[in-house]
Amino acid sequence: MPACANIPTTAVPATIVQTGPYVSRCQLAASAPKTNGELQLALERTQAAWADCAAQVDMLVDHQESLEHVQAR
């Protein structure tokens, strides 16, 4: 009986999703310093924000380079 026969399975290609690390947009806070102390604080905050942004960019570059090494194999 054909209805009782085993149906051969077909190979389904696996879907592989390669996503990168999550990053957020680089943002600098607005400032309007009125004293040298406020200016120094604004500079320190800006430098810290740029450092965070650079770290995210470095993380993405590292991830992309690791994918290139895997794909080159």
N, C-alpha and C positions, 0 to 999 in steps of 0.2 A: 504494500500500500504506500503510495507516494506521500501521503499526509503524515505518515509515521516515521519517515526516513529522517536521518540527521541532515541538517542543512550545513554545508561547509561555511565556516566563518571567513569573512574577508578581512584582510589586514587594513586597519584604519591608521593613517599616519598620525603620529602624536603631534599635538600642537604645543610648541614651546614658546612661552612669552618671556622675553628678556626685557626687564625694566631696570631703570637706573635708580639710584638713591633719590629719595625725596629732597627737593631743595625748595627754598622760597625765594622770592624776588629780593634783590639787594635794595635796602632802603636806608636813607639817611634822614634822621629827624631834623626838622626845621629848628633853627635857633636864632635868637636875637640877643646876643650877649651885650651887657651894658658895662661890665667891669672886666678887668684883666682876669680875675678869678673865673668869671663866667665864660670868658673867651677860652681860657685854659681847659675848663671842663668840657666845653663844646668840642674843642680839638681832640681831647681824649676820647670822647664818645664817638666822634667821627672816625678816629683811627681804629677803635674797637669794632665799629660797624664794618669798615672796609676789611679788617682782618677776618671777621666772620664770613663776609662775602667771598673773600679769596679762598678760605677754607672749603666753602661749598664748591667753588669752581674746581679746586684741586681734587676734591672727592669725585666729581663727575669725570674729570680727565683720567684719574686713576681707574675708575670703573670702565670707561670706554677703552682704555689701553688694555685692561685685563680681558675684555671681550675680543679685542683684535688678536691677542695672543692665543686665545682659545680657538678662534675661527681659523687661525693660520695653521693649526695642527692638522 
